[in-house]
Amino acid sequence: MVVTFTPVKGKTASVGDENEPGKSATGNTDSEGKFTLSTYERNDGALVGEHMVSVFGSGPDPTPPGNLPKDYTLEVKSGSNDFEIKLTK
């Protein structure tokens, strides 16, 4: 599965233009469901601030095993972050 953190405008550290919330971060889950996000470089994480979270299937079956609530957000803080994202059926 692919996990994407999309910065929320006005609630994420801006990069350059303050009207732009910054670039999304993505990561692929491993066999245990763990992931590391990359934004500008491999495994550099997500920008600090609030992000809309989405999960997509990948490979031959692109359907994820569950869903996230609509408008699901998480806050990335400076330093290391660990998130548990639970999908519902």
All heavy atoms as an XYZ file, in Angstrom:
658
protein
N       0.832     -1.173      0.000
C       0.000      0.000      0.000
C       0.881      1.242      0.000
O       2.017      1.197      0.443
C      -0.900      0.013      1.232
C      -1.965     -1.056      1.213
S      -3.190     -0.876      2.523
C      -2.205     -0.746      3.954
N       0.321      2.311     -0.480
C       1.010      3.596     -0.512
C       0.308      4.539      0.460
O      -0.915      4.697      0.418
C       0.990      4.203     -1.929
C       1.663      5.566     -1.938
C       1.657      3.265     -2.927
N       1.083      5.155      1.350
C       0.568      6.123      2.317
C       1.013      7.505      1.850
O       2.183      7.703      1.510
C       1.119      5.837      3.730
C       0.606      6.866      4.724
C       0.768      4.425      4.170
N       0.077      8.459      1.836
C       0.399      9.824      1.418
C      -0.030     10.812      2.502
O      -1.141     10.735      3.014
C      -0.317     10.172      0.099
O       0.075      9.234     -0.908
C       0.029     11.579     -0.372
N       0.869     11.716      2.857
C       0.576     12.823      3.766
C       0.588     14.093      2.911
O       1.626     14.462      2.360
C       1.652     12.955      4.843
C       1.507     12.010      6.008
C       1.131     10.696      5.841
C       1.769     12.457      7.291
C       1.014      9.836      6.922
C       1.658     11.616      8.378
C       1.273     10.293      8.200
N      -0.567     14.750      2.812
C      -0.692     15.976      2.027
C      -0.828     17.159      2.972
O      -1.763     17.205      3.781
C      -1.916     15.898      1.100
O      -1.788     14.740      0.263
C      -2.037     17.144      0.244
N       0.096     18.127      2.918
C       0.049     19.261      3.829
C      -1.274     20.031      3.747
O      -1.818     20.223      2.663
C       1.202     20.150      3.362
C       2.121     19.232      2.644
C       1.231     18.214      1.993
N      -1.770     20.453      4.911
C      -2.981     21.265      4.988
C      -2.552     22.729      4.925
O      -1.729     23.175      5.735
C      -3.764     20.980      6.290
C      -4.954     21.915      6.428
C      -4.217     19.526      6.328
N      -3.105     23.457      3.970
C      -2.747     24.866      3.781
C      -2.979     25.655      5.068
O      -4.014     25.536      5.705
C      -3.585     25.461      2.639
C      -3.210     26.877      2.284
C      -4.004     27.358      1.102
C      -3.647     28.775      0.754
N      -4.391     29.263     -0.407
N      -1.981     26.427      5.463
C      -2.078     27.262      6.649
C      -1.772     26.522      7.942
O      -1.705     27.122      8.999
N      -1.589     25.182      7.875
C      -1.325     24.410      9.084
C      -0.070     23.557      8.961
O       0.154     22.651      9.736
C      -2.525     23.515      9.404
C      -3.762     24.310      9.750
C      -4.875     23.413     10.203
C      -6.089     24.240     10.592
N      -7.155     23.395     11.122
N       0.733     23.869      7.941
C       1.972     23.132      7.691
C       3.074     24.135      7.414
O       2.825     25.183      6.814
C       1.798     22.189      6.477
O       0.664     21.377      6.677
C       3.010     21.301      6.294
N       4.277     23.804      7.856
C       5.421     24.678      7.600
C       5.520     24.943      6.105
O       5.580     24.010      5.318
C       6.702     24.033      8.109
N       5.457     26.209      5.718
C       5.516     26.526      4.291
C       6.952     26.465      3.799
O       7.887     26.640      4.558
C       4.913     27.908      4.017
O       5.656     28.898      4.685
N       7.068     26.189      2.538
C       8.377     26.148      1.893
C       8.326     27.166      0.770
O       7.643     26.960     -0.216
C       8.677     24.740      1.337
C      10.007     24.719      0.621
C       8.653     23.717      2.462
N       9.020     28.289      0.938
C       8.981     29.329     -0.087
C       7.737     30.182      0.067
O       7.584     30.890      1.047
N       6.803     30.079     -0.868
C       5.585     30.880     -0.891
C       4.661     30.469      0.253
O       4.259     29.311      0.359
C       4.877     30.685     -2.232
C       3.637     31.548     -2.400
O       3.204     32.181     -1.412
O       3.111     31.592     -3.512
N       4.313     31.413      1.137
C       3.477     31.089      2.296
C       2.072     30.640      1.919
O       1.362     30.067      2.737
C       3.400     32.272      3.253
C       2.692     33.479      2.672
C       2.732     34.672      3.590
O       3.782     34.921      4.200
O       1.698     35.361      3.693
N       1.653     30.877      0.674
C       0.340     30.420      0.232
C       0.347     28.978     -0.249
O      -0.697     28.409     -0.522
C      -0.194     31.322     -0.894
C      -0.489     32.717     -0.380
O      -1.006     32.882      0.711
N      -0.132     33.712     -1.164
N       1.526     28.405     -0.387
C       1.641     27.011     -0.806
C       1.953     26.160      0.421
O       2.895     26.438      1.149
C       2.758     26.860     -1.841
C       2.447     27.498     -3.163
C       1.252     26.871     -3.858
O       1.086     25.640     -3.794
O       0.478     27.619     -4.451
N       1.165     25.118      0.653
C       1.373     24.315      1.857
C       2.583     23.391      1.797
O       2.966     22.814      2.785
C       0.088     23.500      1.951
C      -0.403     23.408      0.553
C       0.003     24.697     -0.109
N       3.213     23.245      0.663
C       4.373     22.364      0.554
C       4.039     21.076     -0.173
O       2.896     20.793     -0.512
N       5.050     20.283     -0.385
C       4.947     19.043     -1.152
C       4.456     17.891     -0.275
O       4.803     17.794      0.894
C       6.326     18.712     -1.724
C       6.342     17.539     -2.643
C       7.734     17.342     -3.229
C       7.741     16.097     -4.094
N       9.068     15.754     -4.547
N       3.670     17.006     -0.877
C       3.190     15.810     -0.179
C       4.338     14.834      0.050
O       5.318     14.822     -0.682
C       2.104     15.111     -0.996
O       0.973     15.918     -1.104
N       4.182     13.999      1.079
C       5.139     12.936      1.375
C       4.462     11.596      1.123
O       3.278     11.433      1.412
C       5.593     13.026      2.828
N       5.203     10.643      0.574
C       4.640      9.316      0.312
C       5.595      8.234      0.805
O       6.796      8.464      0.944
C       4.379      9.085     -1.192
O       5.614      9.194     -1.896
C       3.381     10.073     -1.742
N       5.017      7.070      1.057
C       5.814      5.925      1.453
C       5.052      4.642      1.185
O       3.818      4.636      1.175
N       5.763      3.572      0.942
C       5.161      2.254      0.724
C       5.231      1.453      2.014
O       6.254      1.484      2.710
C       5.913      1.498     -0.377
C       5.731      2.137     -1.720
O       4.622      2.457     -2.121
N       6.817      2.347     -2.432
N       4.170      0.723      2.314
C       4.182     -0.119      3.501
C       4.977     -1.394      3.214
O       5.028     -1.873      2.084
C       2.754     -0.505      3.939
O       2.097     -1.186      2.876
C       1.950      0.716      4.345
N       5.583     -1.936      4.270
C       6.278     -3.211      4.135
C       5.318     -4.338      4.523
O       4.121     -4.101      4.729
C       7.566     -3.231      4.970
C       7.337     -3.128      6.475
O       6.196     -3.321      6.953
O       8.332     -2.864      7.186
N       5.819     -5.552      4.666
C       4.962     -6.705      4.962
C       4.286     -6.605      6.333
O       3.278     -7.251      6.574
C       5.773     -7.999      4.872
O       6.826     -7.971      5.817
N       4.811     -5.767      7.221
C       4.217     -5.567      8.544
C       3.323     -4.324      8.597
O       2.807     -3.978      9.645
C       5.316     -5.460      9.597
C       6.128     -6.730      9.749
C       7.237     -6.581     10.770
O       7.489     -5.449     11.258
O       7.856     -7.599     11.090
N       3.209     -3.624      7.470
C       2.401     -2.404      7.427
C       3.142     -1.157      7.850
O       2.556     -0.082      7.940
N       4.447     -1.253      8.086
C       5.243     -0.089      8.486
C       5.674      0.682      7.245
O       5.832      0.113      6.178
C       6.462     -0.533      9.280
C       6.084     -1.178     10.596
C       7.298     -1.586     11.365
C       6.870     -2.229     12.680
N       8.017     -2.558     13.515
N       5.852      1.993      7.421
C       6.242      2.841      6.292
C       7.132      3.973      6.759
O       7.100      4.371      7.921
C       5.006      3.406      5.577
C       4.151      4.286      6.448
C       4.332      5.661      6.472
C       3.166      3.742      7.252
C       3.545      6.478      7.277
C       2.368      4.545      8.057
C       2.565      5.913      8.069
N       7.939      4.483      5.839
C       8.739      5.679      6.047
C       8.426      6.617      4.897
O       8.426      6.213      3.737
C      10.249      5.347      6.065
O      10.496      4.413      7.122
C      11.075      6.599      6.281
N       8.136      7.863      5.241
C       7.743      8.844      4.217
C       8.948      9.533      3.589
O       9.975      9.724      4.232
C       6.826      9.891      4.836
C       5.496      9.371      5.363
C       4.761     10.467      6.128
C       4.639      8.839      4.232
N       8.766      9.922      2.335
C       9.767     10.691      1.599
C       9.082     11.893      0.960
O       8.007     11.750      0.384
C      10.404      9.833      0.500
O      11.025      8.692      1.040
N       9.713     13.062      1.087
C       9.167     14.277      0.489
C      10.080     14.772     -0.626
O       9.727     14.763     -1.784
C       8.979     15.385      1.546
O       8.090     14.904      2.554
C       8.363     16.637      0.926
N      11.269     15.202     -0.273
C      12.225     15.717     -1.260
C      13.353     14.725     -1.524
O      13.916     14.695     -2.600
C      12.809     17.057     -0.797
C      11.758     18.136     -0.726
C      11.211     18.521      0.493
C      11.274     18.741     -1.879
C      10.236     19.494      0.554
C      10.289     19.712     -1.823
C       9.779     20.086     -0.602
O       8.800     21.043     -0.536
N      13.694     13.943     -0.496
C      14.732     12.928     -0.611
C      14.227     11.647      0.030
O      13.311     11.677      0.850
C      16.009     13.384      0.103
C      16.645     14.615     -0.504
C      17.877     15.056      0.264
O      18.396     14.282      1.082
O      18.314     16.185      0.035
N      14.831     10.544     -0.299
C      14.416      9.246      0.239
C      14.455      9.247      1.772
O      15.461      9.622      2.375
C      15.322      8.162     -0.315
C      14.919      6.784      0.094
C      15.872      5.763     -0.503
N      15.604      4.478      0.073
C      15.092      3.457     -0.598
N      14.868      3.570     -1.879
N      14.854      2.322     -0.005
N      13.323      8.881      2.356
C      13.182      8.725      3.809
C      13.425     10.001      4.612
O      13.798      9.929      5.780
C      14.085      7.603      4.327
C      13.774      6.274      3.681
O      12.637      5.995      3.314
N      14.778      5.442      3.526
N      13.177     11.176      4.010
C      13.368     12.427      4.745
C      12.143     12.843      5.554
O      12.167     13.836      6.260
C      13.823     13.557      3.819
C      12.808     13.929      2.755
O      11.792     13.210      2.591
O      13.022     14.943      2.058
N      11.058     12.081      5.482
C       9.868     12.368      6.278
C       8.956     13.394      5.625
O       9.115     13.742      4.460
N       7.985     13.842      6.406
C       6.999     14.826      5.944
C       7.310     16.183      6.562
O       8.006     16.274      7.579
C       5.596     14.385      6.338
N       6.776     17.229      5.968
C       6.928     18.569      6.511
C       6.227     18.653      7.862
O       5.225     17.975      8.108
C       6.314     19.595      5.558
C       6.945     19.689      4.173
C       6.123     20.610      3.283
C       8.382     20.163      4.272
N       6.731     19.497      8.752
C       6.125     19.699     10.063
C       4.777     20.386      9.891
O       4.644     21.331      9.114
C       7.056     20.548     10.959
C       6.363     20.943     12.250
C       8.340     19.783     11.248
N       3.757     19.873     10.588
C       2.423     20.469     10.552
C       1.347     19.426     10.312
O       1.579     18.222     10.411
N       0.150     19.909     10.022
C      -1.010     19.037      9.840
C      -1.105     18.539      8.397
O      -0.882     19.293      7.460
C      -2.282     19.789     10.205
C      -3.503     18.907     10.265
C      -4.727     19.645     10.773
O      -4.589     20.718     11.384
O      -5.828     19.129     10.547
N      -1.467     17.268      8.258
C      -1.544     16.635      6.947
C      -2.827     15.827      6.805
O      -3.257     15.155      7.748
C      -0.373     15.656      6.738
C       0.960     16.310      6.722
N       1.609     16.611      5.553
C       1.756     16.740      7.711
C       2.764     17.183      5.830
N       2.869     17.274      7.142
N      -3.417     15.883      5.610
C      -4.477     14.947      5.243
C      -3.776     13.638      4.907
O      -2.760     13.641      4.212
C      -5.250     15.427      4.012
C      -6.063     16.677      4.223
S      -7.495     16.407      5.258
C      -8.360     15.158      4.351
N      -4.305     12.529      5.393
C      -3.684     11.228      5.182
C      -4.555     10.399      4.257
O      -5.779     10.357      4.402
C      -3.491     10.488      6.521
C      -2.870      9.119      6.299
C      -2.643     11.324      7.472
N      -3.930      9.746      3.297
C      -4.657      8.830      2.415
C      -3.832      7.554      2.241
O      -2.614      7.566      2.362
C      -4.951      9.481      1.059
O      -3.765      9.924      0.456
N      -4.546      6.458      1.995
C      -3.917      5.160      1.793
C      -4.491      4.557      0.522
O      -5.712      4.523      0.338
C      -4.180      4.224      2.994
C      -3.594      2.848      2.746
C      -3.627      4.824      4.274
N      -3.612      4.109     -0.355
C      -4.012      3.508     -1.619
C      -3.372      2.141     -1.744
O      -2.240      1.943     -1.313
C      -3.561      4.371     -2.807
C      -4.098      5.764     -2.780
C      -3.353      6.797     -2.248
C      -5.357      6.039     -3.277
C      -3.854      8.086     -2.213
C      -5.871      7.324     -3.244
C      -5.113      8.341     -2.715
N      -4.065      1.228     -2.366
C      -3.491     -0.075     -2.653
C      -2.492      0.048     -3.786
O      -2.463      1.037     -4.513
N      -1.643     -0.948     -3.912
C      -0.682     -0.965     -5.017
C      -0.519     -2.402     -5.491
O      -1.034     -3.329     -4.881
C       0.668     -0.399     -4.568
O       1.201     -1.174     -3.524
N       0.173     -2.564     -6.569
C       0.395     -3.893     -7.107
C      -0.807     -4.401     -7.874
O      -1.640     -3.623     -8.345
N      -0.937     -5.732     -7.975
C      -2.015     -6.310     -8.779
C      -3.414     -6.040     -8.216
O      -4.387     -6.026     -8.948
C      -1.717     -7.801     -8.797
C      -0.681     -8.036     -7.762
C      -0.036     -6.728     -7.441
N      -3.528     -5.829     -6.893
C      -4.828     -5.518     -6.287
C      -4.747     -4.135     -5.653
O      -4.275     -3.988     -4.528
C      -5.207     -6.553     -5.241
C      -6.590     -6.307     -4.648
O      -7.307     -5.405     -5.138
O      -6.947     -7.005     -3.692
N      -5.194     -3.081     -6.368
C      -5.046     -1.719     -5.858
C      -6.057     -1.329     -4.773
O      -6.063     -0.202     -4.317
C      -5.242     -0.865     -7.112
C      -6.116     -1.680     -7.983
C      -5.745     -3.113     -7.706
N      -6.889     -2.266     -4.337
C      -7.886     -1.957     -3.310
C      -7.267     -2.124     -1.926
O      -6.803     -3.215     -1.582
C      -9.102     -2.892     -3.442
O      -9.595     -2.819     -4.772
C     -10.192     -2.507     -2.467
N      -7.240     -1.059     -1.103
C      -6.709     -1.211      0.247
C      -7.631     -2.100      1.078
O      -8.813     -2.244      0.761
C      -6.663      0.223      0.783
C      -7.590      1.002     -0.051
C      -7.682      0.300     -1.375
N      -7.124     -2.713      2.148
C      -7.924     -3.631      2.960
C      -8.955     -2.937      3.842
O      -9.671     -3.583      4.592
C      -6.871     -4.347      3.803
C      -5.760     -3.374      3.909
C      -5.752     -2.633      2.591
N      -9.039     -1.636      3.774
C     -10.012     -0.877      4.561
C      -9.962      0.582      4.161
O      -9.309      0.947      3.186
N     -10.662      1.405      4.930
C     -10.749      2.833      4.616
C     -10.367      3.683      5.810
O     -10.447      3.243      6.959
C     -12.184      3.189      4.214
C     -12.640      2.444      2.994
O     -12.032      2.538      1.945
N     -13.706      1.664      3.138
N      -9.978      4.906      5.533
C      -9.775      5.914      6.566
C     -11.029      6.776      6.649
O     -11.721      6.940      5.642
C      -8.595      6.823      6.213
C      -7.199      6.233      6.341
C      -6.174      7.240      5.847
C      -6.916      5.866      7.780
N     -11.308      7.352      7.816
C     -12.423      8.301      7.885
C     -12.171      9.470      6.935
O     -11.021      9.836      6.668
C     -12.393      8.788      9.329
C     -11.611      7.761     10.076
C     -10.649      7.170      9.095
N     -13.234     10.058      6.422
C     -13.111     11.224      5.546
C     -12.407     12.337      6.314
O     -12.639     12.525      7.502
C     -14.501     11.682      5.094
C     -14.454     12.809      4.110
C     -15.833     13.215      3.663
C     -15.724     14.353      2.673
N     -16.993     14.852      2.248
N     -11.547     13.079      5.639
C     -10.804     14.195      6.234
C      -9.917     13.762      7.402
O      -9.770     14.477      8.383
C     -11.751     15.315      6.670
C     -12.528     15.897      5.513
O     -12.012     15.876      4.386
O     -13.659     16.348      5.726
N      -9.299     12.589      7.298
C      -8.406     12.069      8.342
C      -7.098     12.859      8.309
O      -6.441     12.943      7.276
C      -8.143     10.581      8.084
C      -7.339      9.891      9.148
C      -7.923      9.521     10.348
C      -5.997      9.595      8.944
C      -7.186      8.861     11.325
C      -5.256      8.942      9.901
C      -5.855      8.583     11.099
O      -5.128      7.940     12.058
N      -6.731     13.446      9.438
C      -5.501     14.232      9.509
C      -4.620     13.761     10.662
O      -5.104     13.197     11.647
C      -5.783     15.742      9.697
O      -6.484     15.942     10.920
C      -6.574     16.309      8.542
N      -3.335     14.013     10.518
C      -2.356     13.767     11.569
C      -1.400     14.948     11.609
O      -1.159     15.595     10.589
C      -1.553     12.495     11.281
C      -2.311     11.170     11.406
C      -1.455     10.023     10.886
C      -2.713     10.921     12.848
N      -0.847     15.213     12.780
C       0.111     16.307     12.909
C       1.522     15.758     13.027
O       1.811     14.957     13.916
C      -0.200     17.164     14.138
C       0.744     18.343     14.250
C       0.432     19.272     15.400
O      -0.584     19.080     16.083
O       1.227     20.208     15.614
N       2.378     16.198     12.124
C       3.787     15.827     12.136
C       4.523     16.874     12.958
O       4.377     18.073     12.720
C       4.355     15.769     10.697
C       5.850     15.531     10.715
C       3.636     14.702      9.884
N       5.286     16.410     13.933
C       6.064     17.312     14.784
C       7.533     17.204     14.420
O       7.963     16.240     13.780
C       5.837     16.961     16.248
C       4.383     17.157     16.638
C       4.149     16.964     18.089
C       2.657     17.208     18.313
N       2.284     17.302     19.660
N       8.309     18.176     14.826
C       9.736     18.177     14.558
C      10.373     16.955     15.221
O      10.002     16.578     16.325
C      10.353     19.462     15.103
O      11.714     19.510     14.797
N      11.308     16.315     14.539
C      11.951     15.122     15.070
C      11.281     13.866     14.561
O      10.566     13.880     13.567
N      11.468     12.777     15.265
C      10.924     11.486     14.852
C       9.442     11.378     15.222
O       9.031     11.813     16.293
C      11.709     10.370     15.543
O      11.229      9.114     15.147
N       8.644     10.814     14.330
C       7.210     10.617     14.559
C       6.852      9.172     14.256
O       7.334      8.602     13.285
C       6.384     11.503     13.621
C       6.491     12.970     13.937
O       5.605     13.539     14.527
N       7.584     13.596     13.531
N       5.996      8.594     15.079
C       5.459      7.261     14.839
C       3.946      7.369     14.844
O       3.359      7.895     15.803
C       5.893      6.264     15.921
C       7.358      5.891     15.824
O       7.842      5.699     14.689
O       8.015      5.780     16.869
N       3.300      6.893     13.782
C       1.847      6.932     13.676
C       1.315      5.530     13.432
O       1.897      4.770     12.669
C       1.402      7.820     12.500
C       1.802      9.258     12.654
C       2.796      9.789     11.860
C       1.174     10.074     13.575
C       3.167     11.115     11.972
C       1.541     11.398     13.709
C       2.540     11.922     12.913
N       0.215      5.223     14.079
C      -0.510      3.987     13.790
C      -1.784      4.386     13.066
O      -2.618      5.104     13.620
C      -0.847      3.221     15.065
C      -1.524      1.904     14.789
C      -1.761      1.095     16.051
O      -1.237      1.442     17.129
O      -2.486      0.098     15.947
N      -1.908      3.951     11.832
C      -3.072      4.285     11.012
C      -3.916      3.046     10.887
O      -3.486      2.040     10.327
C      -2.633      4.795      9.619
C      -1.756      6.040      9.772
C      -3.845      5.073      8.758
C      -1.113      6.498      8.483
N      -5.122      3.111     11.447
C      -6.020      1.952     11.404
C      -7.081      2.155     10.325
O      -7.780      3.165     10.330
C      -6.679      1.741     12.753
C      -5.696      1.314     13.811
C      -6.372      0.869     15.065
C      -5.333      0.399     16.049
N      -5.898     -0.355     17.141
N      -7.173      1.186      9.427
C      -8.186      1.207      8.376
C      -9.420      0.468      8.884
O      -9.299     -0.536      9.566
C      -7.648      0.547      7.108
C      -6.378      1.127      6.525
C      -5.937      0.333      5.321
C      -6.563      2.589      6.164
N     -10.596      0.984      8.545
C     -11.848      0.321      8.924
C     -12.464     -0.339      7.704
O     -12.289      0.115      6.584
C     -12.854      1.325      9.528
O     -13.113      2.343      8.564
C     -12.311      1.949     10.797
N     -13.167     -1.392      7.933
C     -13.817     -2.109      6.826
C     -15.158     -1.513      6.533
O     -15.797     -0.898      7.278
C     -13.969     -3.582      7.182
C     -12.610     -4.211      7.378
C     -12.496     -5.426      6.566
C     -11.098     -5.974      6.758
N     -10.618     -6.754      5.770
